[in-house]
Amino acid sequence: MCGIAGLMTVNAAPDEGVLDRLAEALAHRGPDGRGRHLSGNVAMVQNRLSIIDLEGGRQPIVDGEGRAIVANGEVYNYLELKSDMPGQAFATGSDCEPPLHLYAHRGTGFARSLRGMYAIAIHDPARGRLVLTRDPFGIKPLYLAESHPGLAFASEPQALVRAGLVKPEIDPRARAELLQLQFTTGQATIFKGIRRMAPGETVVAEQGCVQDSRRLAALPAGAPEPGGMDDLLDRLDDVLTESVGLHQRSDVPYGMFLSGGIDSSVVLALMARLNPRGVLAYTAGFPGTQAHDEREHARELARATGARHVEVEFGEADFWSLLPRVAACMDDPAADYACLPTYKLAAEAAKDVKVILSGEGGDELFAGYGRYRHAMRPWPFAKPMRRGGTFDGLDVLRDGVAHGWRDGIQAAERAEAATGRSALQRAQAVDIADWLPNDLLTKADRCLMANGIEGRVPFLDPVVAALAFRLPDHLKVRKGLGKWLLRKWLETALPAARPFERKRGFTVPVAEWIAARPEVGQLVAAQPGIAEICRPGRVEALFRSGSKDAGFACWTLLFFALWHRRHMLGKMPQGDVFSELADKV
């Protein structure tokens, strides 16, 4: 896991001062070293978090023809790729060297052979070409800005802003999505002039301009395939075991986040099977609140597997003190309250490990969300996902602020309409297109990288996806329960998980904490980013109401106010929520 950035001009040598600023803005992503590549009209930099080949894997890696690579992430099948190139000499033991040689042999389609999470930049000076690619699920981020003096890329959009390549201006449509959905969709970011590379996208640039773009799909084509329960359970065991084994390839210590839910319990069961010395597991809890505390069940699972269990409490004091830092690290914003415990868990884990495995992607691939069950009902009883926004009916936002907030979701729905997939598959694919990369995976990337931790997600593996996504619908959803086949597997693999018990959903009691301090509403209302989008007097009234319906809207405005201060106004957080918001702009 690292931070990468670079420039390609039309024909001049890139400005090294700009490269310095890009590297400095990404310093938190790679505390173990910094490398740079300067050749002709291309400059690239990498800040390294050392995970594999700690001494020899420094980047950039340059081959005998002058081609250079910088990368962020992990290519888990690097050993297999090396075996498939018996005549190729390798200069390092790094997992990022095989992609460089694959590109030399196979050209811009090299990413089809990769199994991992990655954002890669390859400079091919003989062809005058810069090639950028991102993994199919969008686990690792990469952002582009096309302007004078050419094309720039970086692991985080804030680096492009801090380097002076893009002005900090808001895209109103993306802001509408953030307020109503809690995340943004598609390739446009909330920053005007900066776009995400799409999951699975490969871009070819020459003379500072994008010349070609193509995408590698994350999901297999086609409708569900028939299959028997016993055979599919055996196949599921094989692919999950292989994936977790690959995701444990590391030259540094690793652990996992354990919530006690189905997905993290599956990861725990497999890690326990593959690690005779035991697993290190971290669980967050919210003492003294109405939120369901998952620690007791997580303790049972840890005892059943012999895992060393670390419990991390997240309380009201943590909420008010950590939120400014969390909002600052979420430069591509997602108002997902799970970022709070994720950030503190990562800070605790960083005392012991550099790699964390987690269960992201299990709900999307195996159909765990209740909204999927609504979407698969026959007409006219089916309900579209995310049909209502956070601020609907609250009379808080000014006219036009929320305009177009569902356009991106509708575009994804239209793209899925003619695929020949089942209604359940289409709902899953819509989530995998936007919600997964732009909320869940962005949250994990930023909160872990802010603490020097690499996050790995073994469910989001192409071999796992090839099986899971085309399971029969009735083996995903049955008797009102999602993830049916995964639960059946877990019932045998880790009976202590009690996978068929109905469990309360995960929540962070942000509404409860905010309701206890309604005076924060006045501070939020006074922020420039809030005043321009909200009706006068409505924000204070919303915070005073203390109603359950208003709770998430209050959280969203509080998060956005702090995010706006950092990323639009350039105010680095120095204190808690109250001191930050009381500080005059």
C-alpha positions in Angstrom: 0.0 0.0 0.0 1.4 3.3 -1.0 0.7 6.7 -2.5 1.5 7.4 -6.1 1.3 10.6 -8.2 2.7 12.0 -11.4 2.6 14.3 -14.4 2.8 14.1 -18.1 3.2 17.3 -20.0 2.8 18.0 -23.7 6.6 18.0 -24.4 8.4 19.9 -21.6 10.1 18.5 -18.5 7.6 18.5 -15.6 7.9 20.9 -12.8 9.8 19.2 -10.0 8.3 21.6 -7.5 4.8 20.3 -8.4 6.1 16.8 -8.0 7.5 17.6 -4.6 4.1 19.0 -3.5 2.3 15.9 -4.8 4.6 13.7 -2.8 4.3 15.7 0.4 0.5 15.6 0.2 0.6 11.8 0.1 3.3 11.3 2.7 0.9 9.7 5.1 0.3 6.9 2.6 3.9 5.8 2.6 6.1 6.4 5.6 8.7 3.8 4.7 10.4 5.5 1.7 10.0 7.8 -1.3 11.1 7.3 -4.9 10.8 9.3 -8.1 11.1 8.8 -11.8 11.9 11.6 -14.2 12.2 11.0 -17.9 11.4 13.3 -20.7 7.9 14.7 -20.3 6.9 12.3 -17.5 7.5 12.5 -13.8 6.2 9.9 -11.2 6.6 9.6 -7.4 5.8 6.9 -4.9 5.6 7.1 -1.1 6.0 3.5 0.1 4.4 1.4 2.9 6.6 -1.7 2.8 4.7 -4.9 2.9 6.5 -7.4 0.5 10.3 -7.5 -0.2 10.9 -4.8 2.4 14.5 -4.0 1.4 14.5 -4.7 -2.4 11.0 -3.6 -3.4 11.6 0.1 -3.6 10.0 2.0 -6.4 10.1 3.1 -9.2 11.1 -0.3 -10.7 12.8 0.2 -14.1 13.4 -2.6 -16.7 16.2 -2.9 -19.2 14.3 -0.9 -21.8 13.7 2.1 -19.6 10.1 1.3 -18.8 9.2 2.4 -15.2 6.4 1.4 -12.8 5.0 2.9 -9.6 2.1 1.2 -7.9 -0.2 1.3 -5.0 -1.7 -1.9 -3.6 -0.9 -5.6 -3.9 -0.7 -8.1 -6.7 -1.5 -11.3 -4.8 -0.7 -13.7 -7.6 2.7 -12.3 -8.2 4.4 -15.6 -7.5 2.2 -17.4 -10.0 2.9 -14.6 -12.6 6.6 -15.1 -12.1 6.3 -18.8 -12.7 4.4 -18.1 -15.9 7.4 -16.1 -17.2 10.3 -18.6 -16.9 12.7 -16.8 -19.1 12.2 -13.4 -17.5 14.9 -12.1 -15.1 13.5 -10.3 -12.0 15.4 -7.6 -10.2 13.3 -7.6 -7.1 11.0 -9.8 -5.0 8.3 -7.2 -5.2 4.8 -8.1 -6.2 4.8 -4.9 -8.4 7.6 -6.0 -10.7 5.6 -8.7 -12.7 3.1 -6.2 -14.0 5.9 -4.2 -15.6 7.1 -7.3 -17.5 3.6 -8.3 -18.3 3.1 -4.9 -19.9 6.3 -5.3 -21.9 5.0 -8.7 -23.3 1.2 -8.1 -23.6 0.8 -4.4 -23.9 -2.1 -2.4 -22.4 -4.2 -5.5 -21.7 -1.7 -6.7 -19.0 -4.1 -6.0 -16.1 -6.3 -9.0 -17.2 -3.7 -11.3 -15.7 -3.6 -9.5 -12.3 -5.3 -10.8 -9.2 -5.2 -8.1 -6.5 -6.0 -4.5 -5.6 -3.9 -1.9 -7.4 -3.5 1.5 -9.0 -0.6 1.3 -11.4 1.3 3.8 -13.5 3.8 2.7 -16.2 5.9 5.0 -18.2 6.9 3.6 -21.6 9.4 6.2 -23.0 10.0 4.4 -26.3 6.4 4.8 -27.2 6.0 8.2 -25.5 3.2 6.6 -23.4 1.9 6.8 -19.9 -0.4 3.9 -18.9 -2.6 4.0 -15.8 -4.8 1.2 -14.5 -7.0 0.5 -11.6 -8.3 -2.8 -10.2 -11.8 -3.9 -11.3 -13.6 -3.4 -8.0 -12.0 0.0 -7.3 -10.3 -1.1 -4.1 -7.4 1.2 -4.7 -8.0 4.8 -5.7 -6.6 6.8 -8.6 -7.7 10.3 -9.7 -7.0 12.3 -12.8 -6.8 16.0 -13.7 -6.5 17.1 -17.3 -5.4 20.7 -17.6 -2.4 22.9 -18.2 0.4 21.7 -18.3 -1.0 18.3 -19.2 -2.3 15.2 -17.3 -1.8 14.7 -13.6 -2.7 11.7 -11.5 -2.7 10.9 -7.7 -3.9 8.5 -5.2 -6.0 11.2 -3.5 -7.7 14.3 -5.0 -6.5 16.5 -2.2 -2.9 16.0 -3.5 -3.9 17.5 -6.9 -5.4 20.5 -5.1 -2.4 21.0 -2.7 0.0 20.8 -5.6 -1.8 23.7 -7.2 -3.0 21.7 -10.2 -6.7 22.2 -9.5 -8.6 24.9 -7.6 -10.8 23.7 -4.7 -14.2 24.2 -6.2 -17.3 22.1 -5.6 -19.3 20.3 -8.3 -23.0 21.0 -7.2 -24.3 17.7 -8.6 -21.8 15.7 -6.6 -22.6 17.7 -3.5 -26.3 17.0 -4.0 -25.4 13.2 -4.1 -23.3 13.5 -1.0 -26.0 15.2 1.0 -28.8 12.8 -0.1 -27.0 9.5 -0.6 -23.9 9.9 1.7 -21.6 9.2 -1.3 -21.1 10.3 -4.9 -21.4 8.3 -8.0 -19.7 7.8 -11.3 -16.3 9.3 -12.3 -16.9 12.9 -11.4 -15.8 13.8 -7.9 -17.0 16.6 -5.7 -13.9 18.6 -6.9 -14.5 20.3 -10.2 -11.8 19.3 -12.7 -10.9 16.0 -10.9 -12.3 12.7 -12.0 -11.9 9.2 -10.6 -10.5 6.5 -12.8 -13.3 4.0 -13.0 -12.9 0.6 -11.4 -11.2 -1.6 -13.9 -10.2 1.3 -16.2 -7.0 1.4 -18.1 -6.0 4.8 -19.6 -3.3 5.4 -22.2 -1.9 9.0 -22.4 0.4 10.6 -24.9 1.7 14.2 -24.9 -0.3 15.0 -21.8 -3.6 13.9 -23.2 -5.7 10.7 -22.7 -5.7 8.9 -26.0 -7.5 5.6 -25.1 -9.6 4.2 -22.2 -10.9 0.7 -21.7 -12.5 -1.2 -18.8 -12.1 -4.6 -17.2 -15.4 -5.8 -15.7 -15.5 -6.8 -12.0 -18.5 -9.1 -12.4 -19.1 -12.0 -14.8 -21.7 -11.7 -17.5 -24.8 -13.7 -17.5 -27.8 -14.8 -15.4 -27.5 -17.0 -12.4 -26.3 -20.5 -13.1 -28.0 -23.6 -11.7 -26.2 -25.7 -9.1 -26.7 -28.1 -6.2 -26.1 -27.0 -2.6 -23.4 -29.5 -1.8 -21.4 -28.9 -4.9 -21.6 -25.2 -4.5 -20.6 -25.4 -0.8 -17.5 -27.3 -1.8 -16.6 -24.8 -4.5 -17.3 -21.9 -2.1 -14.9 -23.4 0.4 -12.2 -23.8 -2.2 -12.4 -20.3 -3.6 -12.7 -18.6 -0.2 -9.8 -20.6 1.2 -7.6 -19.7 -1.8 -8.5 -16.0 -1.6 -7.8 -15.6 2.1 -4.5 -17.5 1.6 -3.5 -15.1 -1.1 -4.5 -12.1 0.9 -2.2 -13.2 3.7 0.9 -13.0 1.6 2.9 -10.5 3.5 6.4 -9.9 4.9 5.0 -8.0 7.8 2.5 -8.9 10.6 -1.3 -8.8 9.8 -4.6 -9.0 11.6 -8.3 -8.6 10.9 -11.3 -6.5 11.9 -14.0 -8.6 13.5 -17.5 -7.2 13.9 -19.2 -10.4 14.7 -21.3 -10.3 11.6 -21.4 -12.9 8.9 -18.7 -11.5 6.6 -16.0 -10.9 9.2 -16.8 -14.2 10.9 -16.1 -16.0 7.6 -12.8 -14.2 7.3 -12.0 -15.1 10.9 -12.8 -18.8 10.3 -10.6 -19.0 7.3 -7.7 -17.1 8.8 -7.9 -19.4 11.9 -7.8 -22.4 9.6 -4.7 -21.1 7.8 -2.9 -19.7 10.8 -2.0 -22.3 13.4 -0.3 -19.6 15.6 -3.6 -17.8 15.9 -5.3 -14.6 14.5 -5.2 -11.1 15.9 -8.7 -9.6 15.7 -9.9 -6.1 16.5 -13.5 -5.2 17.5 -15.1 -1.8 18.2 -17.8 -1.2 20.7 -19.9 1.8 21.8 -20.3 1.6 25.6 -23.1 3.5 27.3 -25.2 4.0 24.2 -28.3 2.4 22.7 -26.2 1.0 19.8 -25.9 -2.8 19.7 -22.6 -3.8 21.1 -20.9 -6.5 19.0 -18.1 -7.2 21.4 -19.7 -10.0 23.4 -20.4 -12.1 20.3 -17.0 -11.2 18.9 -15.4 -12.5 22.1 -17.2 -15.8 21.7 -15.9 -16.1 18.2 -12.4 -15.3 19.3 -12.5 -17.9 22.0 -13.9 -20.5 19.5 -11.0 -19.9 17.1 -8.2 -19.2 19.6 -7.8 -15.7 18.3 -6.2 -12.9 20.3 -8.9 -10.4 20.7 -8.4 -6.6 21.1 -11.5 -4.6 22.0 -11.5 -0.9 21.2 -14.1 1.4 22.8 -15.5 4.3 20.9 -17.4 6.8 23.0 -18.9 10.2 22.9 -15.6 11.9 23.7 -14.0 10.1 20.7 -16.8 11.3 18.5 -16.2 15.0 19.2 -12.4 14.8 19.3 -11.7 12.5 16.3 -14.4 13.7 13.8 -12.4 16.7 12.5 -9.4 14.4 11.6 -11.7 11.8 10.1 -13.4 14.4 7.9 -10.0 15.7 6.9 -8.8 12.3 5.7 -12.0 11.7 3.7 -11.0 14.0 0.9 -13.2 12.1 -1.6 -16.1 12.4 0.9 -18.5 9.7 2.0 -20.7 10.7 5.0 -20.6 7.1 6.3 -20.5 7.1 10.1 -18.6 3.8 10.0 -15.6 5.8 9.2 -15.4 6.8 12.9 -14.8 3.3 14.4 -12.8 2.3 11.3 -10.4 5.2 12.0 -9.9 4.4 15.7 -9.6 0.6 15.0 -6.9 1.4 12.5 -5.0 3.6 15.0 -5.1 0.7 17.5 -4.1 -1.9 15.0 -1.1 0.2 13.8 0.5 -0.6 17.2 0.9 -4.2 16.2 0.4 -4.8 12.5 0.7 -3.2 9.0 -1.9 -5.2 7.2 -5.6 -5.7 8.1 -8.1 -8.1 6.4 -11.8 -7.3 6.5 -15.2 -8.4 5.2 -16.1 -5.6 2.8 -17.8 -6.9 -0.3 -19.6 -9.9 1.3 -22.9 -8.1 1.4 -22.7 -7.0 -2.2 -21.5 -10.3 -3.7 -23.7 -12.6 -1.7 -26.8 -10.4 -1.4 -26.9 -9.4 2.3 -28.8 -6.2 2.2 -32.5 -5.9 2.9 -32.9 -3.6 -0.1 -32.0 -6.5 -2.4 -35.0 -8.4 -1.2 -37.3 -5.4 -2.0 -35.7 -5.0 -5.4 -36.3 -8.7 -6.4 -40.1 -8.6 -5.7 -42.3 -8.9 -8.8 -43.9 -5.9 -10.3 -45.7 -3.8 -9.0 -44.3 -4.7 -5.5 -40.6 -4.2 -6.3 -39.0 -1.1 -4.8 -36.1 0.8 -6.4 -33.1 1.2 -4.1 -32.2 4.5 -2.6 -35.5 6.1 -3.7 -35.5 8.6 -0.9 -32.8 11.0 0.2 -31.6 12.1 3.6 -33.1 15.5 3.5 -36.4 14.6 1.8 -39.3 16.3 3.6 -37.1 18.2 6.1 -37.3 21.6 4.4 -33.7 22.3 5.3 -31.9 22.7 1.9 -32.3 25.7 -0.3 -34.2 25.3 -3.6 -32.1 23.5 -6.2 -29.4 22.2 -3.9 -30.5 18.6 -4.1 -31.4 18.8 -7.8 -30.2 15.7 -9.7 -29.2 13.8 -6.6 -30.4 10.5 -8.0 -29.2 10.9 -11.6 -26.1 8.8 -11.0 -28.0 5.9 -9.5 -30.5 6.0 -12.3 -27.7 5.9 -14.8 -26.3 2.7 -13.2 -29.8 1.2 -13.1 -30.3 1.9 -16.8 -26.9 0.4 -17.6 -28.0 -2.8 -15.9 -31.5 -3.0 -17.4 -30.5 -4.8 -20.6 -27.8 -7.2 -19.2 -29.9 -10.3 -19.0 -29.3 -10.6 -15.3 -31.9 -11.3 -12.7 -33.5 -8.5 -10.7 -31.4 -9.5 -7.7 -28.1 -9.5 -9.7 -29.0 -6.1 -11.2 -29.5 -4.6 -7.7 -26.2 -6.1 -6.6 -24.4 -4.7 -9.7 -25.7 -1.2 -9.1 -24.3 -1.2 -5.6 -21.0 -2.6 -6.9 -20.7 0.1 -9.5 -20.9 3.1 -7.0 -21.7 2.4 -3.4 -18.9 -0.2 -2.9 -16.0 1.8 -4.5 -17.1 5.3 -3.6 -18.3 4.7 -0.1 -17.2 1.5 1.6 -13.8 1.1 -0.1 -13.0 4.8 0.0 -13.8 4.9 3.7 -11.5 1.9 4.4 -8.7 3.2 2.2 -8.6 6.7 3.8 -9.1 5.7 7.4 -6.5 2.9 7.3 -3.9 4.8 5.2 -4.2 7.8 7.6 -2.8 5.4 10.2 -0.2 3.6 8.1 -2.3 0.4 7.6 -2.9 -1.6 4.5 -6.5 -2.9 4.2 -7.2 -6.1 2.3 -10.6 -7.4 1.3 -10.6 -11.2 0.3 -14.3 -11.3 -0.8 -13.4 -8.8 -3.6 -11.4 -11.3 -5.6 -12.2 -12.1 -9.2 -12.4 -15.9 -8.6 -14.7 -15.4 -5.6 -16.9 -13.0 -7.6 -17.1 -15.4 -10.5 -18.8 -18.0 -8.3 -20.7 -15.7 -5.9 -22.4 -13.4 -8.4 -23.8 -16.2 -10.5 -25.2 -18.3 -7.7 -28.8 -19.1 -8.0 -31.0 -16.4 -6.5 -32.5 -18.9 -4.0 -29.0 -19.6 -2.6 -28.5 -16.0 -2.0 -31.8 -15.0 -0.5 -34.1 -17.5 1.2 -36.7 -17.3 4.0 -36.1 -13.5 4.3 -32.4 -14.0 4.9 -29.6 -12.8 2.5 -26.2 -14.5 2.1 -27.9 -18.0 2.5 -25.1 -20.1 1.0 -22.5 -18.1 2.9 -24.4 -18.8 6.1 -24.6 -22.5 5.3 -20.9 -22.6 4.9 -20.3 -20.7 8.2 -22.7 -23.0 10.0 -20.2 -25.8 9.6 -16.9 -23.8 9.5 -17.6 -21.8 12.7 -20.8 -23.0 14.5 -20.2 -20.4 17.3 -21.1 -17.7 14.7 -24.8 -18.9 14.8 -25.2 -17.6 11.3 -29.0 -18.2 11.0 -29.8 -16.1 14.1 -31.3 -12.7 13.1 -28.8 -10.1 14.1 -29.2 -6.4 14.6 -27.7 -4.2 11.9 -24.4 -2.3 12.5 -24.9 1.3 13.6 -22.8 4.0 15.2 -24.8 6.2 17.6 -24.0 9.5 16.0 -27.6 10.7 16.3 -27.6 10.0 20.1 -24.3 11.9 20.6 -25.5 14.9 18.5 -28.9 15.0 20.3 -27.0 15.4 23.6 -25.3 18.5 22.3 -27.9 20.4 20.3 -25.9 23.6 20.6 -23.5 22.4 17.9 -26.3 23.2 15.4 -25.6 26.9 15.8 -21.9 26.4 15.0 -22.7 24.2 12.0 -25.2 26.7 10.7 -22.6 29.5 10.8 -20.1 27.6 8.5 -19.9 29.0 5.0 -20.3 25.6 3.3 -23.6 25.1 5.2 -25.0 28.7 4.9 -24.9 28.6 1.1 -26.9 25.3 0.9 -29.4 25.6 3.9 -32.3 27.8 4.6 -31.8 30.4 7.4 -32.8 29.1 10.8 -33.5 25.5 9.6 -30.2 24.0 10.6 -30.5 25.1 14.3 -34.1 23.9 14.4 -33.0 20.5 13.0 -30.4 20.0 15.6 -32.8 21.1 18.4 -35.5 18.7 17.3 -33.7 15.6 18.6 -35.9 13.4 16.4 -34.8 10.1 15.0 -35.6 11.2 11.4 -33.4 14.3 11.8 -30.5 12.4 13.4 -28.8 11.3 10.2 -29.4 14.7 8.5 -27.7 16.4 11.4 -24.7 14.0 11.1 -24.5 14.7 7.4 -24.4 18.4 7.9 -21.8 18.2 10.7 -19.6 16.0 8.5 -20.0 18.2 5.5 -19.2 21.4 7.5 -15.9 19.9 8.8 -15.1 18.5 5.4 -15.7 21.8 3.7 -13.5 23.7 6.2 -10.6 21.4 5.4 -10.9 20.8 1.7 -12.5 24.0 0.4 -11.2 26.5 2.9 -7.9 24.9 3.5 -8.2 24.8 7.3 -6.2 22.0 8.8 -7.9 20.5 11.9 -6.2 21.4 15.2 -8.8 20.6 17.8 -12.2 19.0 18.5 -15.5 19.7 16.7 -16.4 22.6 18.9 -13.1 24.4 18.7 -12.9 23.9 14.9 -16.4 25.2 14.2 -16.0 28.1 16.6 -12.8 29.2 14.8 -13.7 32.1 12.5 -13.0 31.5 8.8 
